[in-house]
Amino acid sequence: MFRDSGGFDRFFPADDEPSAHAWLLKEHPNLGTFEETAGFWGRYIKASLGNTVRLLRPLIILDEGHKAYSVNAKKTLEEFNPCMIVELSATPAKTANVLVEILGRELNAEEMIKLDLHIHNKASADWRGTLLESVEHRQRVEAAARLHEAESGTYIRPICVIQVERTGKEQRKPGYVHTDDVREYLLQHPGIDAEHIAVKTSAKDELKEVDDDVGLMSRDCPIRFIITKQALQEGWDCPFAYVLTILTNPMSRTGITQLVGRILRQPYASKTGVPLLDESYVFCFSRRGNELLKEVRKGFGLEGLQGLEGRVVSDSGPARPTEKLPTRQRAEYRTSARDLVLPAFMIRDVDGWRLVHYEADILSRLPWDDIDLSALEDLALGEGRGGDDRLRTNLEEERVVEPDVATSGDAGSVDALSDARSENGGDPVDYFFAASHLLDLVPNPWRGRDLARRTFEALLDRYPAEQVEANHVFVLEELRRLVEMERDRLSREVFHALLASGEMRFLVVAENLNFNRLPAKIDVPKARRANREDGSPYQGNLFDVTTEDDLNQLENKVATYLDQQARLFFWYRNRVRKDYYVQGWKPRRIYADFIVTLRGDDAGEDDGFHEVFVVETKGVHLKASEDTAYKRSVFDICSEHARKADWAKFVPAMRSKAMRFEVVDEDEWRARLNGMLFPGRG
């Protein structure tokens, strides 16, 4: 742009007019020249496009003007010598010179935005229920759009924007909603094809091809669902986007605030007269009603949508690896630590004993026919979907709690949904889709279908089909909750039966199971080193370094106390998903917090360890939780079987060692540790 070019000669003096060049440079000192300093003939101006723009003193019209307030951005714009910079912005900077302000009421009066905004905050913490309900609502909106098109010829294809927590290939982990989780779930829904779904992230932009081809608003575009994390937070909107589904952590307050503006633009800036098509919808879960309204109002503003706190936040993909330092076991513990082998539940196989796996050895043995669904026979159904918050907000200050009805708007949308349900092979409910809601609990879809059929048929005997249909998301959530409880009950019975028969045992085996021995070295992130509560370094830690991120407040208290005891040989902070675990009768493995080794009671004994404690700590708020009770039960079984004479017959070095498993609660941690260290005292 700033290279000399023959196409712009007429804007500049001839090469043999040095005085004219000098005069022009005096008028416009920032014009680019061939020389940095004046020579005998002075400085000659380049005939470039950049210099031409500077001479013409252009009017710059800058969209999303609030982005251009960095030092470099302002410098770039000012160097074009503009006669004026006109900014267009929904969120002008505080220093902006606002000349014209279009208020929200004016936009609404011009039929440019979809208000009211309906917020459905589900009480359930299961993201699948939230997604399911938003999918079905989008279907109702599309049914209304088809009727409207038949009457008016106006084409609208409602789109659901779905925000997830993770997007990168390496980021798909339990406990987080990933792009692929949502795509797979959507594809199980009748009527949703792969071409209906697009992913928009910084690493994967499936909308670009559509934008380059026909555009999202074309009749030839099939997209009905857009999955994103942050890539749509500003600078993108499509009038066909009606539904926003937030599947991120309920504690995060950014999703609704930053994405709600993406669904507010009214198609063709003209109201249809159909309520479903003139309003917008947000689906989320487990959020507080008042805070939710604050987030939304912050998102589109009470007056003029000026509260759209829109910053471009690109989807960064996989995080940059944290720099780590390798560290080895302390020299004084290495020999003894090498002899420490931790027990695991093993199952008898053709060639001996092998590690127990939940799916292969517990879940596969479940008597699924024994699942008791009788608790659902008395399930009370409301006229709609009870238990969830339904809010409506607009440009006024009032909060409106909507009646909890199954649908709103055009009756044609209900008929369309009923027509869709009639395509289920004559069944009143799509039982296979209901089974897909249970797949992570009941891997066999035929068994899942049978459980769903039994549940819905019992309810259809007591309620009209329309009422069951209106509550079917609620029914699925209750079914899922009960099936999970029953699965765990039956799994526990299978687990105990295997132990009682001797087919499964709690054993120490010589084989390296990749978790039953303590690591010889670990990689520690470059972070602040954890110390005792008095600030002195740990002395009894198996490794030289433990970081502050590895220990919470309770764990630091426990580590400090252990570190100060004469009986301690060493302690080790067991790492989640990397080190030792116990597989019980529930899917998730139990990773304890500490592996603690103690010397013998007599001072004259050698310096090796004689006792091993596997310790899990729990805060006061978790003491009575179901998870704590489960871990305590499993650990009691472990301790009981570790007392058997032959538990370590395969590893001679462990035969003389005592081992216990303990769950230590915060309100009694010191007493419990004293009982471990000084049995029989006090």
N, C-alpha and C positions, 0 to 999 in steps of 0.2 A: 504493500500500500504506500510505502514511503520511498520506493525506488524511482529514480528518474525515468520518465516515460515520454515518448514523443507525442502521445495522444493529448497532452495537456499543455502544449507549448503556448497556445493562445492566451492562457491566463497569466503568463509570466513575461517579463522583459526579455528582449533578445540577448544573446550572449555577449554582444559588443556594446552593451549599455550598462557598464558597471555602476554608474550613478543611479540608474533606475532600480537596480537590485538593492543598492544601499538604502534608497528611500523606502522601498517596500519592506525591507527588514526592519527599518525604524518603525514603520506602522504596525508590523506583525513580527515581533522579535522571535517567536517560537517556530518560524518556518525552517524546515530542514535545509541545510546547505551542504555543498561538497566539501567545504573546508570547515574545520572546527574553529579556527582563528583566522582573522583577516590577513591576506597576503598583500603583495604589491598592488594587485588589481582589486582587492577587497574580497568579499565572499559572494559566491554565486548560488542562487536558490535552485533547488531541484524541481523540475517540472513533474511532480508526483501527484497521485490522487489525494494523498493525505494533505499535502500543501494546498491543493485546490479547495478541499473542504474547509480548511482553516481560513482561506481568503474569503470564502463565500459566507462565513459566519452563519452556519445553518441553525434552523430550529430543530432541536432534538426532542422527540416525543418518546418517552421512556416508560414502557410497561413494567409493572412490578417495581416501581421506582424505589421502594423502601430497601431493595437489595443493593442499591448503588451508593451506599454511604460509607463504604470503606475508603481508606486513603487512596489506594490504587484506582478504585472505580471512579472516584471524583476527579482524580488527576487525569485519567484517560478522557473523561468527558470534557473537562475544562480545556484540555489541550486542543480540542477541535474549535476553539474560539466561538462557542455557540452564542447566538443573540438571545436565546432563551432555552431553558430546559423545562419541558412540561412533563410532570410525573403523573402516572395513573397508578393508584394504589388503594387496596382495601384497608391497609394498615400503614398510613403515612407515618414517617418518623416524627419524633417530637419537635425537631427543628425544621420540619417542612413548612413552607409558606402555602397554606391551604387556601386556594382561590375559590374552588367549587366543591361542595360536599353534597353527595346524593344520599339521603337518609333511607333507612330500611323501609319506612312507610311508603316512601315514593317508589321504591322498587316493587313493593307489594302491590301498590296501586296500579303500577304499569304491568302487573301480572308476570313479573320476571322471576319470582322465587316461589318455591313450593312450601307454603305454610298453611296449616300448622305442622310442626314437627312432632311426630308421635314417638315416644320412647318406651320400649318394652324391656324392663330390667328383670330378668328371670331370677327367681330365688335359688334355683339349683346351681351348683358349682360345675356341672357337667357341660362343657362347651358344645357337645354334640346336640344337646337339646336346644340350645340357643341357635345353632346353625340350622337345625331342622325347622324350627319355627320361622326363621327368616326366609328359608327356601320356600316354605309353603305360602308365606305372605307375598313373596315376589310372584308366585304363581297366581295368587288372587289378583294382584295388580295387573299382571299380563292378561288375565281373563277379561278384566274390565277394559284394558287397552284394545283387545280384539273387538269387543262390542262397540267401543267408541269409533274404531276404524271403520267398522261396517256401516255406522251411521253417518260419519263425517268424512271418511277418506283420509284422516290424519293418522300417520303411522307413528306408533310409540312402541319401543321394545324395552321394558323395564330391566334395569341392571342392578345387581346386588354387589356392592363393594365389601370385601371381607378382609379385615385386618388380622394378621397372624403375628406370632412372636418370633418365629425363626424362619429363615429362607435358605441358607446355604446348605450345600450337600453334607458337610460335616457337622451341621448343627441340629440334626434330627435326633432328639433325645427324649426319653420319658419325662413327662411333667411339663413339656412345652408344646404349644400348638404350632406345627410346622406346615409350610405350604403343601407338602406332599400328603400330610394327614387330611387336610381339607379337600384337596383334589380327589383323593381316594374315596372319601366319604361322599362327596357330591356325586361321583360316578356310580355309586350304589343306588342312587335315587332314581326311580322310574322317570323316564323322559329327559334326563340330563345326559347329554353326549359330551365326548371329549372336546368337540369344537365349540361347545358353549362356555368353556372355561379358559381364561387367560391369566397369566401371571405377570405382574409388573413389579420388578425389582431393579436395582442398579445392575445386577449381574445377568438378569434374564428379563427381557422386555418383549413379551409376546403381543403387546399392543402396537409396537412400531410397524410391524408388517401390515396390520389392519389400517393404521393411520396412513401408511404410504399407499395403500391400495384403495379401498372403498370408503374407509372412515367408520367410526363406531355408530353413526346415526343412519347408515345406509341400510336399506331393506336386505341387502345381500350379506350383511354382517350377522353372524350367528351368536355373538358373545352375549351371555347373560350373567356371567359371574366373573369378577375381577378380584384376584387374590393379591394382596400387597402387604408390606410391612410399614414402610414409611415413604415409598417413592411417589405416592399420590398426595402428599400432605400440602402441597401448594403448587399453583401454576397449572393444575389439571382440573377440569371439570367436564362432565358430559351431562347434558340435560336429561338423558335417559337413565341416569343413576338415581334410583329412588330409595334403595335400601342400603343402610350401612350396618354391617355386622362386626362387632368388636369382640374378638376372641382372645385378647391379650389379658395378662394378669390384672384382676380387678383392682389391685393396689396401684397400678399405673394410671395416671390421670391425663396422659397426653393424647391417647388415641382419639377419643371423642372430640376433644378441643381442636385437634389439628386436622381431623378428617371430615367433620360434619359439614363443612362448606362445600365438599365435593358432591353432595346430593341435593343442594338447594336450588339449582337453576331450573326454571320451568321450561319444558320443551316448547320451542318456537315462541317463547315469551308471550304465551297466550293460555289462559286458563281453559280447561276443557268443560267445566261444569260437572265433572265426575269427581266426587271427593277423593276416591282412591288415587286418581291421577293428578290431583292438584295439591297433594300433601306429600311429606317425606317421612322416613321411618328409620329408627335406630333400634337395633337389638343388641343387648349386652347381658351380662350376668353378674350376680353377687356384688352389686355396687350399692352404696347408700343413696337413697332417693334425693336428699337435699344436695349432697355433693355432686350427684349426677346432673342435676339441673344447673348448678353453678358451672360445671364443665361445658355444658351445652351453650349456656348463655355467654360464657367466655368465648365459645367457638364462633358464634355468628352475631353476637352483639345485640344489645337491646335497641340501639338506635343506629341504623345505617350499616349493620354488619361490620362496624369498625373494630370489633373485638376479635376478628379472625387472627389469632396469634400465629400467623403463618410464616414460619421460617423454612427454607428449603433444607430438609434433612435427608440426604441421600442414603439409600440402603447400602450400608458399608460392606455387607457380606461377612465372610469369616474374619474374626478379630485377629489383629496382629499378635503373633506368638509372644508370650511373656518370656523375657530372658531368664534362664535358669542356670543354677550352679550345681554340679554334681557333688554329693557329699557321702562319705562312707561311714559305716558304723565306727563308734569309738573302739580303739584297739583293745581296751580292757574287757570288752563284752563280746568280741567277735567269735571266739572259740565256743563259748557257751550258747550264744545266739544261733550258731550253726547247728547245735544239737536240739534246738527248740522246734518241735513239729506240732502243729495245732490240729485238733480233731475236726472231723467233718462227718455228716451223715452219708453213709455209704450203703449201696444196695447190692444184693447178691446177683451176680450175672453168670453167664456161662463160663467165663474164664476167671472167676473170682469176684472181687469186690470192685465196684466203680462208684464214682460220685453221683449222688442223687441230683436229678434235674426236675424242676417243678412240672414242666409240661409233660415230659416223657414218663415220669414215675408217679406223680401225684394226680395231676389233672386227668391223665388218660385213664385212671382207675376209678374216676368218680361215677357213682350210680346216678346218672342224670334223671332217671325216672323217679328217684326219691326226692327230688326238689319239691318242697311244700309251698304251693302258691295259695293256700287257703286264706292267708292274710289279705290277699287282694280281692277276695270274694265280697268282702264288706267295704270295699273302697268307695268312699262317697264322692260323687262327681257333681261339680257345680254346673251352672248353665254355660260357663265358659271355662277358661283356663285359670283356675284360682291359684293364689299363692304368689303371683308375680306382680311387680309394679308396672302399671300402665300410666304414663304421664303424657301430657300434651303441652307444648310450649310454643309461644309465638313472640311477637314484638312487644307484648304487654308484660306486666310484672306478675300476673297471676299464675298460679300453678293449678292445673286442672288434672284431677285423677279420673281417668276414664272408667266407665263401667267395664268389667272384665268380660267382654263378649268375644265370641269366636271370630267374627269378621266385622268389618265396617264398610260402608259405602254401598256400591251397586249390588243388588241382589244377584245379578248375572254372574258375579264372581263366585258366589256360593254354588250356583248351578254348575259352573265350569269345574270346580273342585270335586263336586259329587260325580260328575261325568268321568273325571280322571280316576276316581276311586272305583268306579264300576268296571274298569278295565282290568281288575285284579283276578281274573279267572272266576268271577262270580262271588269271590270272598268280599265281605263288607269292609275289610281292612287288608292292606297289602302286608301280609304276614312276613314275606321274605324281606321287605324293607324294615319291618320291625325287628327281624332277626339281625339285620346288619347293625342295628343299634346295640346289639348284645355281643357282637363278634369278639371283642377283646375279653369277654367273660366266658362265652360259650363258643369255642372255635368251630364247632360243627353247625353250619347254618340250618340244617334240617332239624336239629334239636332246638335251636333258637326259634325256628318257625313254630315248632310244636308248643313251646312255652308261651309265645305270643298268642297263638291260636287259643290255648286254654284260658288265658287271661281275658282276652277280648270277648270270647264266646260267653264266659261267665258274666261279664258286664252287660253284654247285649241281651241276656236273659232278664236283666233288671232295669235297664235304661233304654230309651229310644235310640235308634242308630245315630240320629243327628246329634244327640247329647254325647254319645261315646266318641263320635268323630270330633266334636268340638273340644274334647278333653284328651285326645289320643296322645299328645305330647306329654301331658301330665301322667297319663297311664304308663307310657314308656319309661318315664323317669322312675316311677314307683316300681315298675317291673324290674328295671335295671338294679335299683337299690336292693330289692328283695332277692333277686337272683345272686347278686354278689354276696349277700349274707348267707344264703343257702349254699353257695359254692364253697365258701370258707368253712361252714359247718361240716359239710361232707368231706372236704379236704382234710380237716382235722381228724375225722373218724378214720379216713384212709391212712393218714400219717401214723396214728396210734396203733392201728391194726398191723401195719408193716413192722413197727417196732416190737409189738407183742409177739408176732410170729417169728421174729428173728431174721426175717427177710431183709430188714433194714437195721443198721446198727450205727452207733456213734463211735467212730474209730480214729486212731492215729495210724496213718499208713506211710510207708517209706516213699511211695511215689510222689514226685513233685506235681502237685495239682495247680501250681501257679498262684496259689493264695494261702497255702497251709504252712508256709515258711516265711519268716521275716526277711525283707529285702536286704541284700548286702550293701546296696547303695541306692540313694534316691536323688531325684533332681528337685532342688528347692528354688522357688522363685526368688528373684532379687527383690526382697521386701524387708521391712523392719523385723528384726529378730525378736522372738518372744522371750521374756524373762520371767523370773519369779515375781510375785506380787511386790516384794521389797526392792525390785530392780536388779537383783543379782542374777547372773546367768544360771541356767539349769545345769546341774551336775550329774543327775542320774538319767538323763535322756539317752536313749540308744544312739542317737545321732547328735552331732555337735549343734545342728541348727534346726530350730522350729520357728516358723514365722508367726507373726501376730494374727494373720488371717486363718491360721490352723486351729486356733483356740478361742472359743468364746469366753465370756466372763466366768461362768461356772467351771468350764474345763480348765481354765488357768488356775482357779482356786484348787481344784483337785490335783493338777500337776504340781503346783507349788507344795502342797501338803505331802504328796508322795515323795517329792524330791528331798524333803527334809527328814525322812525317816531312815533310821539306821538299818532296818531290815530290808529296805529296798535294794534290789540288785540293779534293775533298770526298768524304765517305763518307755513305751513307744506309742506315739499318736497314730492310731490306725487310720489309714486314708480310705475314704469312701470310694467305691468302685475301682479300687486299685489293690487293696490288701485283703486281709482275712475277713471272711463273712460266714454266716450260718444260714443255711437254707431251711426255712420252716415250711409250714403248710400253706402259706400265702405266697403270691408270686414274687414280691420284692424280697431281696436278700437283706439280711440284718448285718450291717457293718457297725461293730462296736466302736467306741471312742478310744479306748486304751487297751493295750496289752501290758500287764504289770507282772513282773517277776520278783519274787522275794527270796531272800536267803533263809536258811534254816533258823530255828529258834535258838539253838545253842551257839554261843560265841565261838566255840572251838571248831565248828564245821568249816569246810572249805568255802571258797568264795563263789562257788557256782550257785545257780538258783535251785530251789526245792519246790516252790509253789508258783503256779501261774494263775492269774486272774484276768478274765476277759470282762471289761467294765464298760457299761453303757450308762451315760449320765442323762438325766431328764430334768428340765426346768419344772418349777412348781405348777405352771399352767398346763403342763402335759402329764402330770402325775396320774390323773384319773382318766386319761384318754384311752380310746380303744386300742390305738397303736402301742401304747406303753404296756397295757395289759397283755397284748399278744406277745410282745418281746419278752416280758417277764415269764410268761408261760413256757415259751421256747427255751429260754435260758435255764429255767428250773429243770426241764427235761435234760438239757445238756449237762448240768451239774450232776444230776442223778446218774446218768450213764457214764460220766467220767469217773465216778466212784467205783465202778465195776472193776474186778481184778484183771480182766483181760482186755480192757479198752485200749491198751498200748502194746499188745503182744507183738505187733509187727515192727515196732521201733523200740529196741531195748533201752536206748538212752532216755526214753520217757516213762519207763515202767515205774521208776521210783518217785516220779513227780506227782504232786497233787494239783488238780485243776478245778476251778470254780468259775461260774458265769454269774455276773451280778448286774442288776439294774439299780442304779443309785439315784435317788430323788434329791432334788436341790435342798429341800427342807430338812433332810437328815443325812446329808452326804458325809459329814465328819464322823457321825456315829457309825455309819455303815463301813467307812474305811477303817475306823478303829477296830471294828469287829473282824475285818479281814486281816489286819496287821497284828492284832493282839487278841486272838480267839480265847475265850474263857475269862477275860478280864472284865471288871466292872459289871 
